[in-house]
Amino acid sequence: MADLPPPRVLIVSRRTIRKNKFVDFVGEYHLDLIVQFGAVPVIVPRVSGVDNLLESFEPIHGVLLCEGEDIDPSLYEAETSTLSSQELEEIKKIHAGDTAIDKEKDSIELKLVKLCLERNIPYLGICRGSQILNVACGGTLYQDIGKELSHKLHGVHEQSVTHMNYDDYDGHRHSIKLVENTPLQNWFKDSILNKKNMEIFVNSYHHQGVKQLARRFVPMAFAPDGLIEGFYDPKAYNPHEGKFLMGLQFHPERMRLPNSDEFDYPGCATAYKEFVRAVIAYQKKVNIQGISKSSQLNQEMEKKKRKLIARSFSFGPSKEFTLLPHEAKFLKCEMPNGTLSLEEEIRLMEMGATVRNSSSYFDQMMKSNKGKVKEVIAKKVIGNMSTGQVFNLMSFYQMMGQLCLEVLQTKLHGNGSEFDYIYSSLETELN
């Protein structure tokens, strides 16, 4: 198998205002790590209408979603919120930069998450990215941890936690407890000093978080106040097999030593390393499956085409070419969506004419001055076809060339009736 190009990881940008104009951006720490471990980050701009153009970003081998504003509460449980209008106003004042809802970003990211779930595309969600994953899978969020989660705290096992510090964005840390036998515990196991409490210190910057975890997920870490700081789907996690579905509420990419690119723990980079490992494996798996399916499909198509030709084959130079109803239906089905333009139908009939009555067909075409015109028209028709349609025509002609070669070999060796030979060989192959 030829070397594959680096796999593509889609990342949706965040919008901000600079010089009175909107600017899209993605944190460079994310991009650096994706590139470092062998993938190509592809930035999906947060622009109106992009949610309907996601197929233009194919192929998609992985999705990383990260920072952004609060997710629209109507997407999970706004109607059951216990917050008063006064409390909601207080939250907006305290977190003015994060509470502005961005419905376009919500729409783009929800569609990407659902695409990952449908195709089993590797997915890593950081901060907001973990929240959008939980919401897409049926989970809910605290609209504000300070207002909602703090009311639930009781006993010595649950303590108040500062999840964001506006004065020390990068340097802020709080403790989390890792859950045993999870990927997160495995990545940080060599850095855990106290094996009993499984504790590490992480950077975070958020005022919302997972309230009810979607059923498919398993927690990987908890903050002292009980907030889930990491989760994954164990049935969709095996980086070596291209499986990765995970959300981290904290920011491993920002956990760096002061004035250094070194991480607090090696496990911080491992999160991205394992994600890209899954992305690379997924690309290889999809490529192999694509080749296999294409080969199988081509074989089935070739058998059907050979059978069609065998049934419509004629050696009489004067017999007019016609397609039987089921044959015409078959030729139409060879094209995507099963639809052909008038020009495409004529071109297919001409191909059939060359099969049924090749010598007289070419004689007539060469005697007229229309040969060049037909070639120009054919190129124009083919130029307007999709890649799949052109591929189908090309494979048809390749198969025709092979048939002609077999017939010529039979004629040269004089092995009986050409038609008997072709028909019997086709029947043997098809059966």
C-alpha positions as a Python dict, from the first residue, in 0.01 Angstrom:
ca = {
    (1, 'M'): (0, 0, 0),
    (2, 'A'): (136, 344, -94),
    (3, 'D'): (221, 585, 183),
    (4, 'L'): (-84, 781, 289),
    (5, 'P'): (-75, 1159, 332),
    (6, 'P'): (-99, 1283, 692),
    (7, 'P'): (-451, 1241, 832),
    (8, 'R'): (-677, 1544, 871),
    (9, 'V'): (-810, 1666, 1206),
    (10, 'L'): (-1089, 1923, 1194),
    (11, 'I'): (-1093, 2201, 1456),
    (12, 'V'): (-1366, 2465, 1470),
    (13, 'S'): (-1244, 2819, 1527),
    (14, 'R'): (-1369, 3059, 1794),
    (15, 'R'): (-1482, 3411, 1712),
    (16, 'T'): (-1362, 3726, 1881),
    (17, 'I'): (-1354, 4099, 1803),
    (18, 'R'): (-1033, 4275, 1698),
    (19, 'K'): (-1025, 4633, 1572),
    (20, 'N'): (-1406, 4636, 1565),
    (21, 'K'): (-1416, 4332, 1336),
    (22, 'F'): (-1477, 3964, 1394),
    (23, 'V'): (-1169, 3742, 1386),
    (24, 'D'): (-1160, 3360, 1395),
    (25, 'F'): (-886, 3183, 1591),
    (26, 'V'): (-774, 2850, 1737),
    (27, 'G'): (-531, 2815, 2028),
    (28, 'E'): (-187, 2737, 1887),
    (29, 'Y'): (-106, 2486, 2160),
    (30, 'H'): (-366, 2252, 2010),
    (31, 'L'): (-229, 2296, 1659),
    (32, 'D'): (131, 2237, 1768),
    (33, 'L'): (47, 1908, 1936),
    (34, 'I'): (-161, 1780, 1645),
    (35, 'V'): (125, 1854, 1403),
    (36, 'Q'): (390, 1718, 1640),
    (37, 'F'): (230, 1375, 1650),
    (38, 'G'): (174, 1342, 1276),
    (39, 'A'): (-163, 1485, 1173),
    (40, 'V'): (-271, 1797, 987),
    (41, 'P'): (-505, 2040, 1165),
    (42, 'V'): (-776, 2174, 936),
    (43, 'I'): (-948, 2481, 1076),
    (44, 'V'): (-1323, 2501, 1015),
    (45, 'P'): (-1415, 2872, 1030),
    (46, 'R'): (-1702, 2972, 1251),
    (47, 'V'): (-1890, 3136, 965),
    (48, 'S'): (-2261, 3140, 893),
    (49, 'G'): (-2357, 2854, 662),
    (50, 'V'): (-2049, 2637, 721),
    (51, 'D'): (-2264, 2378, 902),
    (52, 'N'): (-2416, 2297, 561),
    (53, 'L'): (-2078, 2272, 389),
    (54, 'L'): (-1903, 2019, 611),
    (55, 'E'): (-1879, 1765, 328),
    (56, 'S'): (-1636, 2007, 164),
    (57, 'F'): (-1387, 1931, 443),
    (58, 'E'): (-1369, 1560, 358),
    (59, 'P'): (-1179, 1343, 420),
    (60, 'I'): (-1226, 1374, 794),
    (61, 'H'): (-1003, 1146, 1001),
    (62, 'G'): (-1045, 1311, 1340),
    (63, 'V'): (-1221, 1598, 1516),
    (64, 'L'): (-1083, 1810, 1801),
    (65, 'L'): (-1320, 2062, 1957),
    (66, 'C'): (-1199, 2304, 2223),
    (67, 'E'): (-1271, 2649, 2362),
    (68, 'G'): (-1572, 2869, 2306),
    (69, 'E'): (-1871, 3045, 2454),
    (70, 'D'): (-2146, 2878, 2656),
    (71, 'I'): (-2355, 2623, 2472),
    (72, 'D'): (-2713, 2733, 2408),
    (73, 'P'): (-2907, 2609, 2716),
    (74, 'S'): (-3208, 2526, 2497),
    (75, 'L'): (-3002, 2238, 2355),
    (76, 'Y'): (-3017, 2051, 2684),
    (77, 'E'): (-3243, 2155, 2975),
    (78, 'A'): (-3316, 2525, 2988),
    (79, 'E'): (-3677, 2459, 3079),
    (80, 'T'): (-3575, 2271, 3396),
    (81, 'S'): (-3316, 2523, 3514),
    (82, 'T'): (-3343, 2611, 3881),
    (83, 'L'): (-3170, 2946, 3833),
    (84, 'S'): (-3376, 3261, 3881),
    (85, 'S'): (-3368, 3548, 3631),
    (86, 'Q'): (-3168, 3746, 3885),
    (87, 'E'): (-2909, 3471, 3916),
    (88, 'L'): (-2883, 3444, 3537),
    (89, 'E'): (-2815, 3818, 3517),
    (90, 'E'): (-2545, 3787, 3782),
    (91, 'I'): (-2382, 3506, 3584),
    (92, 'K'): (-2377, 3721, 3271),
    (93, 'K'): (-2205, 4002, 3456),
    (94, 'I'): (-1943, 3779, 3616),
    (95, 'H'): (-1870, 3581, 3298),
    (96, 'A'): (-1949, 3840, 3033),
    (97, 'G'): (-1693, 3704, 2787),
    (98, 'D'): (-1830, 3351, 2792),
    (99, 'T'): (-2207, 3374, 2831),
    (100, 'A'): (-2276, 3520, 2486),
    (101, 'I'): (-2440, 3228, 2304),
    (102, 'D'): (-2296, 3146, 1962),
    (103, 'K'): (-2561, 2941, 1782),
    (104, 'E'): (-2357, 2913, 1462),
    (105, 'K'): (-2069, 2750, 1648),
    (106, 'D'): (-2316, 2524, 1830),
    (107, 'S'): (-2467, 2413, 1500),
    (108, 'I'): (-2131, 2344, 1331),
    (109, 'E'): (-1992, 2151, 1627),
    (110, 'L'): (-2307, 1947, 1693),
    (111, 'K'): (-2309, 1832, 1332),
    (112, 'L'): (-1942, 1737, 1355),
    (113, 'V'): (-1998, 1542, 1677),
    (114, 'K'): (-2291, 1354, 1526),
    (115, 'L'): (-2080, 1279, 1219),
    (116, 'C'): (-1812, 1132, 1446),
    (117, 'L'): (-2071, 920, 1625),
    (118, 'E'): (-2216, 793, 1297),
    (119, 'R'): (-1881, 704, 1138),
    (120, 'N'): (-1682, 625, 1454),
    (121, 'I'): (-1439, 906, 1368),
    (122, 'P'): (-1190, 969, 1654),
    (123, 'Y'): (-1303, 1263, 1869),
    (124, 'L'): (-1132, 1459, 2146),
    (125, 'G'): (-1321, 1733, 2329),
    (126, 'I'): (-1136, 1983, 2548),
    (127, 'C'): (-1332, 2212, 2785),
    (128, 'R'): (-1633, 2325, 2577),
    (129, 'G'): (-1557, 2035, 2341),
    (130, 'S'): (-1630, 1790, 2623),
    (131, 'Q'): (-1953, 1969, 2702),
    (132, 'I'): (-2080, 1967, 2342),
    (133, 'L'): (-2001, 1595, 2323),
    (134, 'N'): (-2204, 1525, 2636),
    (135, 'V'): (-2497, 1736, 2511),
    (136, 'A'): (-2491, 1569, 2168),
    (137, 'C'): (-2519, 1229, 2337),
    (138, 'G'): (-2813, 1329, 2560),
    (139, 'G'): (-2635, 1463, 2868),
    (140, 'T'): (-2692, 1795, 3046),
    (141, 'L'): (-2480, 2078, 3186),
    (142, 'Y'): (-2467, 2306, 3486),
    (143, 'Q'): (-2539, 2651, 3349),
    (144, 'D'): (-2313, 2784, 3622),
    (145, 'I'): (-2106, 2573, 3859),
    (146, 'G'): (-2082, 2851, 4117),
    (147, 'K'): (-2458, 2893, 4141),
    (148, 'E'): (-2575, 2535, 4099),
    (149, 'L'): (-2305, 2292, 4209),
    (150, 'S'): (-2206, 2486, 4522),
    (151, 'H'): (-2563, 2448, 4654),
    (152, 'K'): (-2523, 2071, 4644),
    (153, 'L'): (-2198, 2051, 4840),
    (154, 'H'): (-2211, 1877, 5176),
    (155, 'G'): (-1974, 1682, 5400),
    (156, 'V'): (-1597, 1666, 5406),
    (157, 'H'): (-1570, 1475, 5078),
    (158, 'E'): (-1698, 1765, 4868),
    (159, 'Q'): (-1515, 2096, 4874),
    (160, 'S'): (-1554, 2424, 4688),
    (161, 'V'): (-1326, 2448, 4385),
    (162, 'T'): (-1214, 2746, 4179),
    (163, 'H'): (-1249, 2626, 3822),
    (164, 'M'): (-1135, 2951, 3662),
    (165, 'N'): (-910, 3238, 3761),
    (166, 'Y'): (-933, 3548, 3543),
    (167, 'D'): (-616, 3689, 3699),
    (168, 'D'): (-401, 3380, 3638),
    (169, 'Y'): (-538, 3201, 3333),
    (170, 'D'): (-234, 2984, 3256),
    (171, 'G'): (-98, 2942, 3605),
    (172, 'H'): (-422, 2842, 3779),
    (173, 'R'): (-441, 2481, 3901),
    (174, 'H'): (-684, 2273, 4103),
    (175, 'S'): (-674, 1908, 4201),
    (176, 'I'): (-866, 1622, 4040),
    (177, 'K'): (-889, 1258, 4138),
    (178, 'L'): (-835, 1004, 3863),
    (179, 'V'): (-1052, 695, 3831),
    (180, 'E'): (-862, 368, 3821),
    (181, 'N'): (-845, 156, 3507),
    (182, 'T'): (-924, 444, 3273),
    (183, 'P'): (-709, 593, 2994),
    (184, 'L'): (-653, 909, 3197),
    (185, 'Q'): (-519, 714, 3494),
    (186, 'N'): (-292, 520, 3260),
    (187, 'W'): (-149, 835, 3101),
    (188, 'F'): (-67, 999, 3435),
    (189, 'K'): (15, 693, 3646),
    (190, 'D'): (389, 762, 3654),
    (191, 'S'): (326, 1115, 3782),
    (192, 'I'): (90, 1029, 4067),
    (193, 'L'): (273, 1084, 4396),
    (194, 'N'): (1, 959, 4625),
    (195, 'K'): (-122, 629, 4485),
    (196, 'K'): (-408, 620, 4734),
    (197, 'N'): (-592, 933, 4628),
    (198, 'M'): (-480, 926, 4260),
    (199, 'E'): (-448, 1303, 4252),
    (200, 'I'): (-298, 1543, 3997),
    (201, 'F'): (-333, 1920, 3953),
    (202, 'V'): (-481, 2058, 3634),
    (203, 'N'): (-542, 2389, 3459),
    (204, 'S'): (-903, 2482, 3388),
    (205, 'Y'): (-1100, 2780, 3269),
    (206, 'H'): (-1477, 2726, 3274),
    (207, 'H'): (-1791, 2815, 3469),
    (208, 'Q'): (-2008, 2536, 3323),
    (209, 'G'): (-1964, 2160, 3332),
    (210, 'V'): (-2127, 1819, 3304),
    (211, 'K'): (-2438, 1787, 3518),
    (212, 'Q'): (-2582, 1458, 3399),
    (213, 'L'): (-2336, 1244, 3208),
    (214, 'A'): (-2473, 1077, 2896),
    (215, 'R'): (-2532, 706, 2952),
    (216, 'R'): (-2270, 583, 2708),
    (217, 'F'): (-1984, 750, 2897),
    (218, 'V'): (-1777, 653, 3201),
    (219, 'P'): (-1612, 916, 3428),
    (220, 'M'): (-1232, 928, 3432),
    (221, 'A'): (-1176, 1206, 3688),
    (222, 'F'): (-1357, 1417, 3948),
    (223, 'A'): (-1284, 1756, 4102),
    (224, 'P'): (-1313, 1787, 4484),
    (225, 'D'): (-1660, 1941, 4440),
    (226, 'G'): (-1777, 1632, 4254),
    (227, 'L'): (-1768, 1780, 3904),
    (228, 'I'): (-1672, 1531, 3632),
    (229, 'E'): (-1340, 1643, 3481),
    (230, 'G'): (-1301, 1370, 3221),
    (231, 'F'): (-1506, 1093, 3061),
    (232, 'Y'): (-1489, 847, 2772),
    (233, 'D'): (-1679, 569, 2598),
    (234, 'P'): (-1494, 243, 2675),
    (235, 'K'): (-1667, 72, 2379),
    (236, 'A'): (-1531, 339, 2146),
    (237, 'Y'): (-1177, 360, 2280),
    (238, 'N'): (-884, 175, 2127),
    (239, 'P'): (-632, 412, 1964),
    (240, 'H'): (-450, 128, 1788),
    (241, 'E'): (-776, 36, 1613),
    (242, 'G'): (-874, 393, 1533),
    (243, 'K'): (-1124, 433, 1816),
    (244, 'F'): (-1129, 742, 2038),
    (245, 'L'): (-1428, 916, 2198),
    (246, 'M'): (-1335, 1132, 2494),
    (247, 'G'): (-1402, 1460, 2674),
    (248, 'L'): (-1164, 1644, 2911),
    (249, 'Q'): (-1295, 1942, 3106),
    (250, 'F'): (-944, 2061, 3196),
    (251, 'H'): (-672, 2189, 2961),
    (252, 'P'): (-374, 1950, 2928),
    (253, 'E'): (-229, 2163, 2646),
    (254, 'R'): (-190, 2462, 2884),
    (255, 'M'): (-36, 2269, 3173),
    (256, 'R'): (321, 2393, 3117),
    (257, 'L'): (601, 2485, 3351),
    (258, 'P'): (663, 2862, 3391),
    (259, 'N'): (860, 3010, 3099),
    (260, 'S'): (896, 2668, 2938),
    (261, 'D'): (737, 2439, 2682),
    (262, 'E'): (778, 2146, 2921),
    (263, 'F'): (453, 2001, 3058),
    (264, 'D'): (362, 1962, 3422),
    (265, 'Y'): (321, 1590, 3353),
    (266, 'P'): (418, 1375, 3051),
    (267, 'G'): (56, 1259, 3041),
    (268, 'C'): (-54, 1602, 2916),
    (269, 'A'): (106, 1543, 2576),
    (270, 'T'): (5, 1177, 2582),
    (271, 'A'): (-360, 1279, 2553),
    (272, 'Y'): (-289, 1429, 2211),
    (273, 'K'): (-45, 1156, 2116),
    (274, 'E'): (-302, 882, 2171),
    (275, 'F'): (-570, 1084, 1995),
    (276, 'V'): (-352, 1128, 1685),
    (277, 'R'): (-255, 760, 1705),
    (278, 'A'): (-626, 678, 1676),
    (279, 'V'): (-664, 927, 1390),
    (280, 'I'): (-380, 764, 1194),
    (281, 'A'): (-521, 417, 1256),
    (282, 'Y'): (-867, 533, 1151),
    (283, 'Q'): (-730, 675, 826),
    (284, 'K'): (-559, 345, 744),
    (285, 'K'): (-868, 145, 832),
    (286, 'V'): (-1096, 361, 619),
    (287, 'N'): (-850, 347, 330),
    (288, 'I'): (-826, -34, 345),
    (289, 'Q'): (-1203, -68, 371),
    (290, 'G'): (-1245, 174, 82),
    (291, 'I'): (-1009, -26, -139),
    (292, 'S'): (-1177, -351, -41),
    (293, 'K'): (-1527, -218, -101),
    (294, 'S'): (-1421, -57, -428),
    (295, 'S'): (-1260, -380, -546),
    (296, 'Q'): (-1562, -586, -448),
    (297, 'L'): (-1798, -337, -610),
    (298, 'N'): (-1590, -327, -927),
    (299, 'Q'): (-1595, -707, -948),
    (300, 'E'): (-1972, -717, -909),
    (301, 'M'): (-2015, -437, -1161),
    (302, 'E'): (-1787, -609, -1408),
    (303, 'K'): (-1979, -935, -1380),
    (304, 'K'): (-2307, -755, -1439),
    (305, 'K'): (-2165, -563, -1733),
    (306, 'R'): (-2019, -876, -1888),
    (307, 'K'): (-2352, -1051, -1850),
    (308, 'L'): (-2530, -757, -2010),
    (309, 'I'): (-2289, -755, -2304),
    (310, 'A'): (-2317, -1131, -2352),
    (311, 'R'): (-2694, -1107, -2374),
    (312, 'S'): (-2694, -815, -2618),
    (313, 'F'): (-2397, -931, -2834),
    (314, 'S'): (-2465, -960, -3209),
    (315, 'F'): (-2247, -1032, -3513),
    (316, 'G'): (-2484, -891, -3774),
    (317, 'P'): (-2355, -557, -3912),
    (318, 'S'): (-2699, -428, -3999),
    (319, 'K'): (-2889, -499, -3678),
    (320, 'E'): (-3008, -180, -3513),
    (321, 'F'): (-2891, -125, -3158),
    (322, 'T'): (-3160, -130, -2890),
    (323, 'L'): (-3156, -165, -2513),
    (324, 'L'): (-3396, -396, -2341),
    (325, 'P'): (-3590, -230, -2054),
    (326, 'H'): (-3396, -409, -1782),
    (327, 'E'): (-3067, -330, -1959),
    (328, 'A'): (-3147, 39, -1985),
    (329, 'K'): (-3243, 40, -1620),
    (330, 'F'): (-2912, -124, -1535),
    (331, 'L'): (-2710, 131, -1730),
    (332, 'K'): (-2892, 415, -1556),
    (333, 'C'): (-2823, 259, -1218),
    (334, 'E'): (-2453, 263, -1298),
    (335, 'M'): (-2455, 640, -1252),
    (336, 'P'): (-2482, 815, -912),
    (337, 'N'): (-2840, 889, -812),
    (338, 'G'): (-2961, 673, -1102),
    (339, 'T'): (-3015, 978, -1329),
    (340, 'L'): (-2869, 1056, -1670),
    (341, 'S'): (-2891, 1357, -1894),
    (342, 'L'): (-3007, 1310, -2253),
    (343, 'E'): (-2649, 1349, -2375),
    (344, 'E'): (-2526, 1083, -2129),
    (345, 'E'): (-2797, 840, -2241),
    (346, 'I'): (-2699, 895, -2605),
    (347, 'R'): (-2333, 840, -2517),
    (348, 'L'): (-2414, 512, -2343),
    (349, 'M'): (-2618, 400, -2643),
    (350, 'E'): (-2323, 482, -2865),
    (351, 'M'): (-2104, 268, -2642),
    (352, 'G'): (-2355, -13, -2683),
    (353, 'A'): (-2346, 38, -3058),
    (354, 'T'): (-1972, -11, -3059),
    (355, 'V'): (-2020, -337, -2871),
    (356, 'R'): (-2298, -468, -3093),
    (357, 'N'): (-2180, -345, -3427),
    (358, 'S'): (-1836, -193, -3393),
    (359, 'S'): (-1710, -207, -3753),
    (360, 'S'): (-2013, -49, -3918),
    (361, 'Y'): (-2043, 207, -3642),
    (362, 'F'): (-1687, 331, -3684),
    (363, 'D'): (-1710, 321, -4064),
    (364, 'Q'): (-2011, 547, -4058),
    (365, 'M'): (-1853, 784, -3808),
    (366, 'M'): (-1526, 812, -4004),
    (367, 'K'): (-1703, 871, -4336),
    (368, 'S'): (-1886, 1172, -4195),
    (369, 'N'): (-1738, 1498, -4078),
    (370, 'K'): (-1902, 1453, -3746),
    (371, 'G'): (-1626, 1251, -3587),
    (372, 'K'): (-1448, 1553, -3444),
    (373, 'V'): (-1778, 1708, -3337),
    (374, 'K'): (-1872, 1389, -3155),
    (375, 'E'): (-1536, 1389, -2979),
    (376, 'V'): (-1583, 1748, -2864),
    (377, 'I'): (-1936, 1675, -2746),
    (378, 'A'): (-1816, 1362, -2567),
    (379, 'K'): (-1544, 1556, -2386),
    (380, 'K'): (-1793, 1822, -2286),
    (381, 'V'): (-2040, 1564, -2156),
    (382, 'I'): (-1769, 1380, -1964),
    (383, 'G'): (-1637, 1710, -1830),
    (384, 'N'): (-1976, 1782, -1678),
    (385, 'M'): (-1993, 1443, -1508),
    (386, 'S'): (-1899, 1386, -1148),
    (387, 'T'): (-1579, 1201, -1057),
    (388, 'G'): (-1782, 888, -985),
    (389, 'Q'): (-1951, 900, -1326),
    (390, 'V'): (-1620, 943, -1509),
    (391, 'F'): (-1475, 655, -1308),
    (392, 'N'): (-1768, 432, -1409),
    (393, 'L'): (-1722, 516, -1778),
    (394, 'M'): (-1349, 456, -1759),
    (395, 'S'): (-1393, 119, -1589),
    (396, 'F'): (-1652, 26, -1854),
    (397, 'Y'): (-1408, 100, -2137),
    (398, 'Q'): (-1127, -87, -1958),
    (399, 'M'): (-1349, -390, -1929),
    (400, 'M'): (-1441, -356, -2300),
    (401, 'G'): (-1074, -352, -2392),
    (402, 'Q'): (-1020, -675, -2199),
    (403, 'L'): (-1314, -837, -2377),
    (404, 'C'): (-1177, -733, -2716),
    (405, 'L'): (-838, -877, -2626),
    (406, 'E'): (-996, -1211, -2532),
    (407, 'V'): (-1191, -1224, -2860),
    (408, 'L'): (-881, -1141, -3067),
    (409, 'Q'): (-681, -1410, -2892),
    (410, 'T'): (-957, -1660, -2969),
    (411, 'K'): (-968, -1554, -3334),
    (412, 'L'): (-592, -1578, -3375),
    (413, 'H'): (-576, -1925, -3223),
    (414, 'G'): (-882, -2043, -3416),
    (415, 'N'): (-1044, -2210, -3120),
    (416, 'G'): (-1393, -2255, -3260),
    (417, 'S'): (-1681, -2011, -3252),
    (418, 'E'): (-1596, -1679, -3096),
    (419, 'F'): (-1945, -1629, -2969),
    (420, 'D'): (-1961, -1977, -2816),
    (421, 'Y'): (-1630, -1917, -2645),
    (422, 'I'): (-1727, -1578, -2502),
    (423, 'Y'): (-2073, -1681, -2396),
    (424, 'S'): (-1960, -2004, -2228),
    (425, 'S'): (-1674, -1830, -2046),
    (426, 'L'): (-1906, -1557, -1924),
    (427, 'E'): (-2164, -1804, -1807),
    (428, 'T'): (-1895, -1996, -1619),
    (429, 'E'): (-1768, -1682, -1452),
    (430, 'L'): (-2112, -1552, -1360),
    (431, 'N'): (-2223, -1885, -1218),
}
